[in-house]
């Protein structure tokens, strides 16, 4: 039997359960990034970190099975927008880390300079206090300073980058349509 255009439309490609699960994961991750879906109550920072970290690899895996998704991901500009948001977030995180490293080095240099330049018993107290600040700071800064600051910045992604989020939302709509067809 020769395949006519009508017969081709009727014959649909069956998508496996694993592919549908991967599609659901991608939709969820992109929805969290674009603000379409609210963050989970437990570990919201972890959810958005995982979304930025894993989305591109999930889409690459899905692109092997459904090449039209990968083509749409690249040609619609969604990948470029996603990478732009991801890069800006990485720059923010690296800048905060650099600021804390410079602060730590300044504190350490000041404490060492105090030991060499000051001939008083208090020099050792200053050195121990600097070591304590560095130790406590290294364990608590990421949890109480950096984490909440980045989380607040992540919350404003949908409002600050509305144009980019609209492009991601359009791609999510295409994925939802694909999921419904299967």
Order of alpha helices (4+ residues) and beta strands (2+ residues): alpha-alpha-alpha-alpha-alpha-alpha-alpha-alpha-alpha
